[in-house]
């Protein structure tokens, strides 16, 4: 397969996918030994000045409308319902404090968090169950998803705006406590030292799977 054929294959695979495509997925469909990362960087550079850009989201790639042209795209589909203030607060806390439990979210917000608020974020595909904390009650930990990064145009979690960027955008008031800081979220999908993976039994308990109904 020539270099041009490799690029054309990659373009077709990424274009045809509704979700960002992983480099591992592409490598499985290209000649053995292909430097997928190098191919993607070359294509990203080629598309940088086009009407669509090839963007990296963690280890995945997707075609997206160029940011300066997005206002021209008319959306015929039903607009997604705007998130409530509570949902935005919870999403921000999960993004910056992940892995985080519901109790920790409520401690930060100072109010209870309804299940409906978390359901909205999960239905949007932006929040997921990560694992279970190794502490009394084994609470479920929450984190963001690839779809969250993709929707907000972030390559990885470290691209979340920091304190100065938030102040510059007017999202933080001028009266900020002197010891106020922006937490650094956990990077990647790896479980933290105090987290256990979620099992099928956990999913059944959380109402995400119907009981298996086995004989055991």
Order of alpha helices (4+ residues) and beta strands (2+ residues): alpha-beta-alpha-alpha-beta-beta-alpha-beta-alpha-alpha-beta-beta-alpha-alpha-beta-alpha
